[in-house]
Amino acid sequence: MRIGVIGGGAWGTALAQVAAHAGDPVLLWAREADVVAAINQVHENTLFLPGVRLSHDVSATGSLSALAACEALLVVVPAQHVRAVLAEAAVGRTPLVLCAKGIEAGTQLLVGEVAAQVHPGAPIAVLSGPTFAHEVAAGMPTAVTLACADAQLGARLAERLAGPALRPYLSSDVIGAEIGGAVKNVLAIACGVVEGAGLGQNARAALIARGFAEMTRFGLARGARAETLTGLSGLGDLVLTCSSTSSRNFSLGVGLGQGQAATDLLACKLSVAEGAFTAPVLQAAARAAGVDMPVVDAVCALLDGAPVRDVVGALLARPLRVENRA
């Protein structure tokens, strides 16, 4: 199965490296001409994943039409750009493995729902889980969820992508895998704020636990299965992203916690902190579904410039309640 990768950022490049582990050719599309040139000439993505020597079986292109011969496409562009990029690609019935994490602004659709609208004939799978690109590219042990409604296709994709250090676990819950990946980015911002503001480890642990409760409520309301949310693409990814400055979303939160403005923090980032764009969309989707998500509301307030002290005080002043209730 020849793999194509749509998206030349750090994660797309790491996945291309993984897919080429057995000597199979992988073609990566990137919009940036300098990324394409660097991968083809020096076998390194010097812009987004510097220092990682890429397999000679990974090549790059700036033309989406060059991916026409691929038998599966990994879609690794930011969530808010998935619709536009896929609209330019001739996909047909080629399986799409969605690796972006977010909810589309305006439509409140998950990335898989967007892909299904743009290419209704293409089978959909989702790859999600606790993954830092630099560790995956370096061959460090990693486990992920590979969700696909078609069990046979899912098994084929898992076998093709599995390697000595990457272990995919199969699931049929595409919605659950997507929701975990989208919500955890917003919660990671909140945990970064705790770090930046010096609020302590107790507060971070509480935010992870209460944030997971919010993820679960929202996921169940959108049709996810509870066991998916407790797995790699939900709780697993949440724990990783909420505990390391290698997370772009956590780092954004650290800056907010230190009193910096969201506009300034986002303007100086080379890569995208998806949670900043997902937060207001998630807030609107939760309200439409009647789901209470106070941590998500708090992140939205912080992104809009509310003082950290006021936002934290409002969270702590919420009415007391039984833990397992909304």
N, C-alpha and C positions, 0 to 999 in steps of 0.2 A: 504494500500500500504506500504510494508516494504521497508524502505530506507536504502541504504548502502552509506557510504561516503568513497571516495578514497582520502586519504590525511589527515595526522594527525597534521597539523600545527594549528595555532591559528584560522584561518577562517574555516577550516574543522571541528575543534572541536566545534566552535560556532554554525555552521550549524547542527551538530549532536545534540547539546543541544536543538536547536529550533525544530528539527524534532521529538524529544522525548517528547515535551511539553504535549501531550495528553495521555501519558502513552504508546505510541507505541514504540516497541523495535527498536533501531538503531544500526547498526554494522559499526564501523569505522576501516578502514585499515590504518596502519601507518608502514613506513619502519623501524622506530626506535624502537628497542625492549624495551627501557626504557619508551617510551611513551605508548606502549601497556600495559606494566606492571603497570604503574602508574594509567592509566584509569581503569583497571580492579581491582586493589587492593585498591586504595584510592579515586577513582572517581574524579580524577583531572589530567589534562595535565600539569604536573609540569614543563615541559620544554618550551612549547610554549604558554600556557595560564594559568599561575600560579594564584592561588587565587580564581579561579572559581570552585565552587562545581558542579560537573556534575550529571545529573540524573542517577539513578540506571538503567534506561532503555537504557543507552548508554554503549555499550561494545566495546572492541577493539580486533583486530586480526592483526597478521603479515602475514597472508596468503590471497592473492587475491582470491583464489578459494573458501574461506569461504563466499564470497559475492554472490555465485551462486544463492542462494535462494531469493535474494533481487529483488524487482519489479521495482525499479528505483535506479540509481547510481548518486550521486553528485560527480563530478570530481573536486577536489580542490588541485591538485598538481601544482607546478609552470609550466607556459606555455611551457617552453623549455623541460620539462620532460613528458608532456602529452602523446606524441607518444609512448615512451618507456614503460611507465607504462600501458597504455591501451593495448599494444601488449601482455602484460603478463596476462591480464584479460580475462576470458571467458564471453563475454558480450552477444553475440547472438543478440536478438531483445529487450534486456532490454533498456529502455530509459536512455539516458545519459544527465544529467543536468550539463552543463559546467560552472564552477564558477571561473576558472582561467582567467586572463586578460593579453593578450599579443599576439604577432605574432611570429610564428616559424621562427627561423634563418635558412637561406638557402633556404627554400621554399617560404617564405613570405606568408604563409597560416595562416588564423585565426584559433583559437583553434577548433572551430566547424568543419572547413574544414579538419583539421588533424584527428579529431575523425571520420568523415565520411569516410576518406580513410582507417583507421585502422579497423573500424567496420561498413561497409556500410549498414548493416541491422538494425542498432540501430537508433531509432528516436532521434533527437537532440533538446535540449532546452538550453537556456542560462539564468543564474541568475546573474544579475549585478545591481549595483546601489551604492549609498553613504552608505557604511557599514564599520565601524570599528568593528573588531571582538569582542573586549572586551565589547563594548556597546551592541552588539547583544546578546552575551552570558549572559549579566547581565539583559536582558529583557527590555532594553530601547527602546522607539518607533523608528521604522525603516521602511522605504518603499523602495521597490526594483522593478526592471523590471524583469518579467519572460517572455522571448521571446520563442515562439515555433510555427513552421509552422503548426502543427496539433492543431487546436483550441480545440478539445475535450481533447487531452492529456494535453495541457497547462492548461485547466481548472481543470483537475484532480490533476495535480501537484501543482497548486496554492492553491487549497483547502487543500491538504495534508500538505503543508509547512506553510500556514498562521497560525498565532497564535495571542495571545492577544496583542503582541507588534510588530509583523512582518506582514506587509501588502504588498503582491505582486500585482503589476499592470500588466495585461496581454498585450502582444504585439505579432505580427506575424513577426516582423522585427528582425530576428536573427542576421543578419550582422550588423545592426545598433547598437544593444545592445553590440555586441562584440567590434566594433570599438571604441565606447565611452570608454569602460573599458580599452582598450589597449592604446589609445592616451593620456588619462588623466594622466597616470602614468609618461609619458615623460614630460608633461607640469608641473606636480607637482615638478619635479626636478628643472625646471626653476624657479618656484616660491620660492622654498627653497633657491636657489642661491640668489635671491633678498633679502630674509630675512638674510641669512648669511653674505652677503656683505653690509648690511645696506643701501639698495637703496631706501627704503621707501614704504609706502602703495600705493602711486600713481602708482609706477612701477609694483607692484603686480597686482593691478586691471587691468592695461593695458595688462599685460601678460595673465591674465585669459581671457580677452575679445578677444585679438588677437589670443591666443591659441585656443579658441573655434572656431574662424573663420577657423583656419587651420584644426581642427577636422572635421568641417562641409565640407570643400572642399574635404578632403580625403575620408570622409564617403560617400559623394554623388558619388565620382568617383568609389567607390567600390560597389555601389548599395544600400547603406543605405537610409532610409527615413529621411528627415529633422526633422520631428516631433519626431522621436526617439532620435535624437541627442540633442534636446532641453529638453528631459525628464530626468528621474531619472538616467538612465544608461549613459547619456552623460553629460549635463550641471550640473545635480545634483551631480554626482560623482566627476566632475571636481572641483566644488566649495569646496566640503569637502576635497579632497585630496590636494588641493592647499593652504590650510589655517590652517593646524594643524601639529604639530610635532608628533602626533600619526601616521601620514602617513610615512611609511618607505621611500618612494620616496622623499617626502618633506624634511625629515631629511637628506637624502643623499645630496640633493641640498644645505642644510644649510652648511654642511661640505665643499662642493665644494666652496661655496661662501666665506668661511673663509680661503680658500687657501689650504685645505687638498687635497691629491691625491685621485682620484677615487679608485685606486687599494687598498689603505690602508683602505678607508671607507668600501668597499665591503668585504674585508677580515675579518673584525671584526664583521660582522653582522650574527646573528643566523638565521634570516629569510631573505627572498629574496626581494630586491628592483627591481621589475619586469621592471621598466622603464629603468634601466641601460642596460638591455639586449634587450629591445624592441626598444630603440632609433635608433641604427644603422640599424636595420631591417626595421623600419618605414621609415627612411630616404631613404633607397634604394627603398622601395615600392613606396614611393611618387614620387621619380624621375622617376621611370619606368612608372608611371601613368601620368606624366607631371603635378604634383601638387606641388605648391610652399609652403614650410613649413619652413620659416626662424627660428622660435623658436625651432623647432625640430633640425634644422641644428646647432643652437647655443648650444643646449644641447649636441649634439654629439661632438662638438669642446671642450666643457668643460670636458667631460668625457675622451677625448684624451689628456687633460692637458693644453689646451689653457688658458691664463690668463683671469680672469673675466673681467678686464677693457677692454681688446682688444675685447672680444666677445660682451660686452654691447655696446661698441663704434661702432662696425660694424652694430649692429641692429639699433642703432639710426641714423646711416648715410645712411640707405637705402633711395632710392628715395621716395619723397612724392607721395601719390596716393589717389584716392577716396576710402573712407572707405569700401564700399560694393563691391569692386572689388578685385581680387586676388592680 
